[in-house]
């Protein structure tokens, strides 16, 4: 059953990533979001129970680490970039990717990787709360109804909280992947 969940999750992440990739934007925000979703799909595939015999342990850990320590923060930063119209250029996204990878390596060598992962989840939850607050504030100020996108962000917030709650369990990657999927769906639908 878990094999099926991981495979469906990976396929859906790839499909949403392709939809985001096809959106035209000069700065590369949607391309960055697509990359983050594809990192989640990679993590889902290499950590699926059927792949244990075909994939080395290091490759599975690499997939999880890339998805959690690079993909999730980049997706949260993409959400901030699009919410505030900062319009970060592609070179900035590359620097962010390198900084997140370097920060992961520093934290891994300092043997505080689990605490850093929890920090990443908490920081992304706070980012989602901030963007959700901005959307609600803007909608109430302009007498607009709260859109479905607010509900999507709320669901994503709950999934990220579930990821944090189920940290170091078999379902942590499932909750994380579902959170990425909902967040990618929000970015696509709000484009």
PALO-12615 format. One line per 10 residues: number of its first residue (from 1); their letters; for each residue x, y, z of N, C-alpha, C, O, CB. Coordinates in steps of 0.02 Angstrom, whole numbers, plus 50000, padded with zeros to 5 digits. Atoms other than C-alpha are relative to their C-alpha. Glycine has a CB too. Layout:
NUM = a = X Y Z X Y Z X Y Z X Y Z X Y Z ~ ...
This chain:
1 = xxxxxxxxxx = 50041 49940 50000 50000 50000 50000 50043 50063 50000 50029 50111 49964 49953 50000 50060 ~ 49956 49941 49996 50140 50121 50045 50036 50011 49934 50050 50067 49914 50051 49992 50057 ~ 49970 49994 50067 50222 50082 49876 49955 50041 49954 49978 50086 49919 50014 49931 49970 ~ 50049 49967 50043 50065 50139 49788 49995 50075 50017 49992 50117 49972 49932 49967 50006 ~ 50005 49931 49978 50054 50299 49892 50061 50040 49976 50054 50096 49951 49994 50004 50076 ~ 49940 49965 50022 50235 50345 49854 50001 50010 49924 50020 50063 49900 50062 49960 50021 ~ 50000 49993 50073 50214 50311 49668 49949 50052 49976 49965 50093 49933 49984 49932 49967 ~ 50051 49950 50019 50052 50411 49653 50024 50070 50018 50016 50117 49979 49933 49985 50034 ~ 49974 49935 49978 50132 50552 49752 50054 50025 49953 50054 50084 49935 50027 49995 50071 ~ 49946 49980 50046 50285 50553 49638 49972 50021 49933 49994 50071 49904 50049 49942 49991
11 = xxxxxxxxxx = 50030 49983 50065 50178 50554 49480 49965 50068 50004 49972 50109 49959 49950 49945 49978 ~ 50035 49936 49992 50070 50697 49545 50049 50058 50008 50038 50112 49981 49953 49997 50060 ~ 49950 49947 49993 50224 50797 49596 50033 50016 49933 50046 50074 49918 50053 49979 50051 ~ 49971 49989 50066 50299 50773 49423 49952 50038 49955 49972 50084 49919 50020 49934 49967 ~ 50050 49967 50042 50137 50826 49338 49993 50073 50019 49993 50117 49976 49932 49964 50005 ~ 50006 49931 49978 50117 50983 49445 50064 50039 49984 50062 50098 49967 49985 50004 50075 ~ 49937 49968 50018 50302 51020 49417 50002 50020 49927 50024 50074 49910 50058 49955 50017 ~ 50002 49984 50071 50277 51011 49230 49953 50058 49986 49967 50101 49944 49978 49938 49959 ~ 50046 49944 50010 50127 51127 49240 50031 50066 50022 50024 50117 49988 49934 49988 50040 ~ 49966 49939 49978 50228 51253 49340 50057 50019 49953 50068 50078 49940 50027 49991 50072
21 = xxxxxxxxxx = 49944 49988 50045 50376 51235 49223 49977 50035 49937 50013 50077 49909 50035 49935 49983 ~ 50026 49971 50063 50268 51282 49074 49975 50071 50008 49965 50106 49958 49945 49957 49974 ~ 50021 49931 49990 50211 51445 49154 50057 50046 49981 50115 50034 49999 49977 50012 50073 ~ 49948 49953 50023 50304 51591 49078 50013 50052 50053 49969 50090 50073 49979 50034 49934 ~ 49980 49945 49957 50399 51699 49198 50074 50011 49991 50113 49964 49986 49983 49986 50075 ~ 49932 49981 50017 50560 51791 49169 50048 49984 50057 50105 49964 50045 50004 50074 49984 ~ 49955 50007 49944 50631 51777 49344 50017 49928 50018 50068 49917 50050 49969 50034 50059 ~ 49985 50070 49984 50623 51588 49360 49967 49976 50064 49985 49923 50090 50073 49991 50005 ~ 50034 50020 49938 50507 51580 49511 49962 49935 49991 49966 49890 50033 49952 50055 50024 ~ 50039 50061 50012 50394 51448 49435 50046 49942 49982 50030 49885 49998 49949 50012 49944
31 = xxxxxxxxxx = 49951 50053 50013 50544 51350 49371 50030 49975 50065 50042 49915 50072 50056 50026 49953 ~ 49974 50019 49935 50613 51351 49547 49948 49958 50038 49966 49908 50070 50018 50062 50041 ~ 50052 50039 49969 50446 51289 49613 49995 49931 49969 49985 49881 50004 49932 50037 49995 ~ 50001 50065 50034 50446 51152 49482 50058 49956 50022 50049 49896 50034 50002 50010 49923 ~ 49942 50038 49976 50621 51099 49534 49988 49973 50070 50005 49916 50085 50063 50044 49999 ~ 50015 50022 49932 50564 51091 49715 49951 49941 50000 49959 49894 50039 49971 50058 50041 ~ 50047 50056 50004 50418 50979 49668 50033 49938 49972 50019 49882 49995 49940 50019 49956 ~ 49965 50058 50028 50531 50867 49564 50048 49970 50051 50059 49909 50050 50038 50021 49938 ~ 49958 50027 49946 50650 50850 49712 49957 49958 50047 49979 49906 50072 50035 50057 50039 ~ 50046 50039 49960 50499 50791 49812 49981 49935 49966 49975 49883 49999 49938 50040 50015
41 = xxxxxxxxxx = 50016 50061 50037 50455 50667 49675 50059 49951 50002 50049 49891 50010 49982 50017 49927 ~ 49940 50042 49996 50634 50602 49673 50005 49967 50069 50019 49907 50074 50063 50042 49987 ~ 49998 50028 49933 50628 50579 49862 49947 49946 50009 49959 49896 50042 49990 50056 50052 ~ 50054 50050 49994 50462 50486 49849 50018 49935 49964 50004 49881 49988 49935 50028 49972 ~ 49983 50060 50038 50528 50367 49716 50055 49961 50034 50050 49900 50042 50021 50019 49929 ~ 49943 50037 49972 50694 50324 49797 49989 49976 50071 50025 49933 50095 50062 50043 49998 ~ 50015 50023 49932 50618 50304 49970 49940 49954 50003 49921 49933 50058 49989 50059 50045 ~ 50056 50047 50001 50473 50195 49916 50026 49930 50020 50082 49912 50003 49967 49998 49929 ~ 49978 50066 49978 50480 50021 49994 50022 49953 49944 50067 49912 49954 49946 49967 50039 ~ 49980 50044 50055 50492 49935 49824 50070 50017 49974 50103 49974 49945 49950 50005 49943
51 = xxxxxxxxxx = 49935 49979 50026 50651 50035 49783 50057 49985 50048 50115 49996 50030 49998 50074 49986 ~ 49947 50013 49950 50746 49981 49940 50052 49953 49973 50112 49962 49985 49969 49972 50064 ~ 49952 50048 50026 50826 49834 49850 50036 50025 49937 50089 49999 49920 49964 49935 49984 ~ 49970 49975 50062 50864 49933 49692 50043 50062 50010 50086 50077 49968 49946 50016 49950 ~ 49966 49936 49989 50930 50096 49767 50041 49995 50063 50019 49967 50113 49949 50058 50004 ~ 49958 50001 49940 51073 50116 49888 49972 50046 50053 49934 50092 50039 50073 50020 49983 ~ 50024 49961 49944 51040 50187 50059 50020 50073 49993 49982 50117 50011 50027 49971 50066 ~ 49975 49932 50008 51145 50341 50019 49958 50040 49951 49945 50100 49961 50072 50000 49978 ~ 50041 49966 50050 51040 50383 49866 49931 50016 50029 49904 50070 50015 49992 49955 49937 ~ 50065 49987 49969 50879 50367 49967 50006 50058 50050 49962 50101 50052 49975 49937 50036
61 = xxxxxxxxxx = 49990 49945 49952 50948 50481 50104 50012 50066 49962 49987 50118 49984 50061 49985 50046 ~ 49989 49940 50041 51008 50605 49970 49934 50028 49975 49923 50089 49976 50046 49984 49941 ~ 50065 49977 50024 50832 50613 49898 49960 50033 50055 49930 50086 50044 49961 49942 49972 ~ 50037 49970 49944 50753 50646 50067 50031 50066 50021 49996 50115 50031 49999 49952 50060 ~ 49966 49938 49979 50884 50775 50114 49991 50056 49950 49979 50114 49970 50074 49986 50010 ~ 50011 49948 50050 50869 50868 49950 49929 50027 50003 49918 50088 49997 50014 49973 49930 ~ 50069 49979 49999 50681 50872 49964 49984 50043 50062 49950 50094 50056 49954 49940 49998 ~ 50016 49965 49938 50673 50929 50146 50042 50063 50009 50016 50116 50026 50008 49954 50059 ~ 49955 49946 49983 50826 51040 50161 50010 50051 49944 50034 50107 49957 50065 49972 50020 ~ 49993 49953 50056 50825 51121 49988 49932 50013 49967 49914 50071 49958 50051 49973 49948
71 = xxxxxxxxxx = 50063 49991 50036 50658 51091 49902 49946 50037 50038 49915 50083 50012 49974 49934 49980 ~ 50052 49967 49960 50542 51142 50043 50015 50073 50013 49971 50115 50003 49991 49963 50065 ~ 49987 49928 49989 50631 51305 50089 49997 50041 49935 49975 50098 49936 50068 50009 50031 ~ 50004 49963 50064 50646 51353 49904 49928 50011 49979 49911 50062 49950 50039 49962 49945 ~ 50071 49992 50017 50460 51323 49881 49969 50054 50044 49928 50094 50021 49963 49933 50008 ~ 50025 49948 49956 50422 51431 50033 50026 50069 49979 49988 50118 49980 50020 49986 50073 ~ 49972 49936 50024 50538 51567 49967 49968 50021 49934 49959 50080 49921 50075 49995 49992 ~ 50036 49984 50062 50452 51555 49797 49932 50030 50017 49911 50078 49984 49991 49936 49957 ~ 50064 49973 49979 50287 51585 49885 50008 50072 50024 49967 50115 50008 49970 49956 50055 ~ 49987 49931 49978 50360 51739 49971 50016 50046 49942 49992 50102 49938 50057 50001 50051
81 = xxxxxxxxxx = 49981 49960 50058 50437 51801 49809 49940 50020 49958 49934 50077 49937 50050 49961 49956 ~ 50059 49985 50040 50273 51789 49716 49949 50041 50039 49914 50082 50009 49968 49935 49976 ~ 50048 49962 49960 50169 51858 49860 50018 50074 50005 49975 50117 50005 49995 49971 50069 ~ 49978 49931 49991 50274 52015 49879 50028 50032 49936 50052 50088 49937 50052 50003 50053 ~ 49975 49975 50065 50323 52035 49695 50072 50023 50004 50090 50076 49978 49956 50057 49975 ~ 49929 49982 49995 50508 52037 49737 50036 49989 49935 50085 50024 49921 50033 49959 50055 ~ 49971 50015 50066 50550 51964 49565 50074 49984 50003 50115 50017 49970 49988 50059 49953 ~ 49930 50021 49996 50711 51877 49611 50022 49970 49933 49985 49933 49902 50011 49949 50057 ~ 49973 50025 50063 50820 51838 49461 50024 49928 50008 50029 49902 50063 50058 50046 49976 ~ 49977 50070 49999 50881 51664 49413 50065 49991 50038 50075 49940 50071 50008 49974 49929
91 = xxxxxxxxxx = 49936 50004 49964 51054 51700 49483 49989 49998 50075 50025 49965 50112 50045 50058 49981 ~ 50016 50000 49928 50978 51735 49654 49974 49932 50021 49991 49907 50074 49949 50055 50017 ~ 50025 50067 49984 50885 51569 49649 50057 49950 50003 50057 49905 50046 49947 49978 49947 ~ 49942 50044 49998 51049 51482 49611 50040 50009 50064 50063 49960 50094 50044 50012 49940 ~ 49965 49986 49938 51132 51567 49758 49962 49972 50060 49992 49946 50107 50012 50075 50008 ~ 50041 50027 49946 50988 51518 49871 50008 49924 50003 50015 49896 50058 49926 50019 49991 ~ 49991 50073 50003 51004 51337 49814 50067 49981 50031 50071 49936 50073 49995 49974 49928 ~ 49933 50015 49973 51191 51337 49851 50004 50014 50075 50035 49976 50112 50053 50040 49963 ~ 49998 49983 49929 51166 51422 50019 49963 49948 50042 49986 49929 50096 49969 50070 50012 ~ 50037 50051 49964 51035 51296 50073 50038 49934 50003 50039 49901 50054 49931 49989 49968
101 = xxxxxxxxxx = 49960 50061 50000 51145 51150 50020 50060 50006 50047 50077 49959 50082 50024 49984 49928 ~ 49942 49989 49956 51296 51225 50111 49978 50000 50073 50012 49972 50116 50035 50066 49983 ~ 50025 49998 49931 51193 51258 50267 49983 49930 50024 49996 49913 50082 49938 50046 50005 ~ 50014 50070 49982 51133 51078 50266 50065 49964 50018 50068 49929 50068 49964 49963 49943 ~ 49937 50034 49988 51312 51016 50255 50032 50022 50066 50058 49981 50103 50049 50011 49942 ~ 49973 49974 49936 51369 51128 50398 49961 49969 50059 49992 49948 50108 49996 50077 50002 ~ 50040 50028 49945 51224 51068 50507 50010 49924 50006 50009 49898 50062 49926 50015 49988 ~ 49987 50072 49997 51257 50886 50460 50065 49986 50035 50070 49940 50077 50000 49970 49929 ~ 49934 50011 49968 51439 50899 50510 50000 50019 50073 50039 49992 50112 50053 50039 49963 ~ 50006 49980 49929 51390 50983 50673 49955 49952 50038 49943 49962 50098 49974 50072 50005
111 = xxxxxxxxxx = 50044 50050 49969 51274 50834 50709 49937 50030 50029 49913 50009 50082 50037 49962 50053 ~ 50064 49971 49979 51119 50943 50725 49950 49998 49943 49907 50042 49937 50011 50073 50024 ~ 50043 50005 50059 51031 50885 50567 49927 49995 50017 49886 50026 49983 50020 49940 49961 ~ 50070 50006 49982 50869 50835 50654 49971 50066 50025 49915 50084 50008 49990 49946 50053 ~ 50023 49934 49976 50856 51002 50743 49993 50049 49942 49947 50090 49941 50048 50028 50053 ~ 50003 49956 50059 50892 51091 50579 49938 49984 49958 49906 50029 49932 50064 49994 49958 ~ 50060 50019 50038 50755 50992 50491 49937 50026 50034 49892 50051 50000 49996 49923 49992 ~ 50058 49973 49964 50631 51039 50626 49997 50076 49992 49943 50104 49984 50003 49982 50075 ~ 49998 49928 50011 50687 51220 50608 49974 50018 49931 49937 50066 49923 50072 50027 50009 ~ 50024 49988 50069 50657 51210 50419 49924 49995 49998 49891 50038 49969 50033 49949 49951
121 = xxxxxxxxxx = 50072 50008 50000 50481 51144 50446 49965 50058 50036 49915 50084 50012 49980 49933 50032 ~ 50030 49945 49962 50442 51276 50577 50005 50066 49962 49957 50104 49960 50033 50007 50070 ~ 49991 49938 50039 50513 51416 50469 49952 50001 49940 49924 50053 49924 50073 50007 49975 ~ 50046 50002 50057 50409 51358 50320 49927 50007 50023 49887 50037 49988 50008 49934 49961 ~ 50067 49991 49973 50253 51347 50429 49987 50074 50016 49934 50100 50002 49990 49957 50064 ~ 50007 49928 49985 50283 51526 50489 49994 50040 49935 49955 50087 49932 50061 50025 50041 ~ 50005 49967 50065 50309 51580 50308 49929 49992 49972 49900 50041 49947 50051 49971 49950 ~ 50068 50011 50024 50143 51500 50259 49949 50041 50040 49902 50070 50011 49982 49926 50004 ~ 50046 49960 49959 50055 51584 50405 50004 50074 49981 49953 50108 49977 50017 49992 50075 ~ 49991 49930 50020 50128 51751 50353 49966 50015 49934 49931 50065 49927 50075 50017 49996
131 = xxxxxxxxxx = 50031 49990 50066 50072 51733 50172 49924 49992 50006 49887 50030 49974 50028 49949 49949 ~ 50071 50009 49990 49902 51669 50228 49969 50063 50032 49916 50085 50012 49986 49938 50044 ~ 50023 49938 49968 49883 51821 50341 49997 50057 49949 49950 50096 49949 50047 50019 50059 ~ 49998 49948 50051 49932 51935 50196 49941 49993 49951 49910 50043 49932 50066 49999 49962 ~ 50055 50012 50046 49803 51855 50081 49933 50018 50032 49891 50051 50001 49999 49926 49977 ~ 50063 49985 49966 49663 51866 50210 49993 50074 50012 49939 50102 50003 49996 49962 50068 ~ 50001 49928 49988 49708 52045 50254 49982 50038 49936 49942 50084 49937 50068 50025 50028 ~ 50014 49967 50064 49707 52096 50070 49927 49988 49979 49895 50034 49954 50048 49974 49946 ~ 50069 50016 50020 49540 52007 50039 49950 50039 50042 49900 50064 50016 49987 49925 50006 ~ 50047 49963 49958 49456 52088 50188 50002 50075 49987 49951 50109 49991 50015 49987 50074
141 = xxxxxxxxxx = 49993 49928 50014 49525 52260 50145 49963 50020 49936 49935 50075 49932 50074 50018 49993 ~ 50032 49985 50064 49456 52251 49968 49930 49971 49994 49901 49969 49939 50043 49973 49943 ~ 50067 50030 49999 49291 52169 50019 49993 49943 49950 49941 49936 49918 49947 50053 49986 ~ 50002 50059 50043 49333 52013 49920 49987 49939 50043 50003 49937 50103 50066 49992 49960 ~ 50010 50062 49964 49282 51839 49969 50067 49963 50004 50110 49971 49962 49945 49956 49966 ~ 49939 50039 49993 49416 51724 50032 49997 49944 49948 49949 49905 49946 50008 49971 50073 ~ 49999 50046 50057 49465 51618 49884 50017 49929 50022 50033 49916 50080 50048 50023 49947 ~ 49981 50070 49988 49496 51432 49870 50074 49995 50015 50096 49949 50049 49982 49957 49940 ~ 49928 50001 49988 49681 51474 49873 50016 50005 50074 50065 49976 50097 50035 50056 49962 ~ 49991 49995 49928 49665 51520 50056 49989 49932 50032 50025 49913 50078 49953 50052 50031
151 = xxxxxxxxxx = 50012 50067 49974 49592 51349 50091 50058 49953 49982 50077 49912 50024 49934 49972 49971 ~ 49943 50041 50019 49734 51268 49993 50060 50013 50045 50094 49966 50066 50019 50012 49927 ~ 49944 49984 49955 49863 51360 50097 49987 49973 50070 50034 49951 50104 50012 50075 50002 ~ 50017 50027 49934 49771 51308 50255 50012 49925 50003 50039 49899 50052 49928 50015 50016 ~ 49988 50072 50004 49776 51125 50201 50075 49987 50000 50099 49941 50033 49967 49970 49937 ~ 49928 50009 50003 49960 51143 50160 50031 50012 50069 50078 49976 50089 50031 50049 49949 ~ 49976 49986 49933 49990 51218 50332 49989 49940 50046 50033 49922 50085 49964 50062 50029 ~ 50014 50060 49959 49907 51067 50414 50046 49942 49980 50068 49905 50024 49926 49979 49992 ~ 49956 50054 50022 50010 50947 50307 50072 50011 50024 50106 49963 50042 49998 49994 49925 ~ 49933 49986 49975 50171 51034 50356 50005 49988 50076 50055 49964 50101 50021 50072 49984
161 = xxxxxxxxxx = 50001 50014 49928 50121 51026 50539 50000 49924 50012 50032 49900 50059 49937 50032 50032 ~ 49999 50073 49994 50087 50839 50514 50070 49973 49985 50092 49925 50016 49949 49969 49952 ~ 49931 50021 50015 50261 50823 50437 50045 50011 50061 50086 49969 50078 50029 50039 49939 ~ 49961 49985 49940 50336 50905 50590 49981 49953 50057 50025 49930 50094 49990 50073 50022 ~ 50023 50044 49947 50230 50799 50707 50024 49929 49990 50040 49894 50038 49924 50002 50004 ~ 49980 50069 50014 50276 50636 50621 50073 49995 49980 50093 49949 49944 49957 49971 49944 ~ 49930 49999 50018 50460 50679 50606 50034 49935 50020 50020 49908 50073 50036 50060 50034 ~ 49963 50063 49991 50575 50525 50593 49954 49939 50003 49970 49890 50036 50040 50003 50065 ~ 50043 50059 50007 50430 50408 50554 49994 49984 49925 50018 50021 49883 49930 50012 50032 ~ 50007 50021 50070 50386 50315 50395 49954 50046 49961 49960 50051 49900 49973 49929 49997
171 = xxxxxxxxxx = 50048 49958 50035 50246 50437 50355 50022 50073 49993 49987 50113 49962 49935 49998 50036 ~ 49977 49931 50005 50349 50596 50370 50008 50021 49927 49990 50077 49909 50067 50009 50038 ~ 49990 49984 50070 50395 50589 50186 49934 50005 49962 49927 50045 49916 50045 49948 49966 ~ 50066 49996 50032 50214 50558 50136 49968 50067 50015 49942 50100 49970 49954 49942 50025 ~ 50028 49935 49982 50154 50711 50233 50037 50057 49966 50008 50105 49942 50000 50011 50076 ~ 49959 49949 50033 50299 50812 50164 49983 50004 49926 49974 50059 49899 50075 49984 50010 ~ 50017 50001 50071 50259 50758 49986 49931 50029 49986 49922 50065 49937 50004 49930 49973 ~ 50067 49972 50009 50075 50799 50006 50001 50076 50011 49965 50112 49976 49952 49967 50049 ~ 49993 49928 49990 50123 50970 50075 50029 50034 49939 50005 50088 49919 50043 50014 50060 ~ 49970 49972 50061 50233 51001 49924 49948 50001 49943 49944 50050 49905 50061 49959 49978
181 = xxxxxxxxxx = 50050 50005 50053 50093 50944 49809 49947 50055 50007 49929 50087 49957 49966 49932 50002 ~ 50051 49948 49990 49964 51062 49886 50030 50070 49989 49997 50113 49959 49970 49995 50072 ~ 49969 49935 50010 50086 51207 49888 50014 50013 49926 50005 50069 49902 50066 50004 50040 ~ 49991 49993 50072 50130 51176 49706 49934 50013 49964 49932 50053 49917 50033 49937 49971 ~ 50066 49986 50028 49945 51170 49665 49978 50071 50012 49948 50102 49969 49949 49952 50029 ~ 50017 49930 49985 49920 51336 49752 50037 50047 49954 50007 50094 49927 50016 50016 50073 ~ 49960 49955 50044 50062 51416 49652 49973 49998 49929 49971 50049 49896 50074 49980 50002 ~ 50026 50006 50068 49990 51349 49490 49932 50035 49993 49920 50072 49945 49995 49926 49980 ~ 50068 49972 50005 49810 51401 49526 50000 50076 50012 49955 50110 49988 49955 49967 50050 ~ 49999 49927 49989 49860 51575 49586 50039 50037 49947 50043 50098 49950 50029 50014 50068
191 = x = 49961 49968 50053 49968 51610 49433 49956 50039 49952 49981 50069 49905 50040 49949 49962
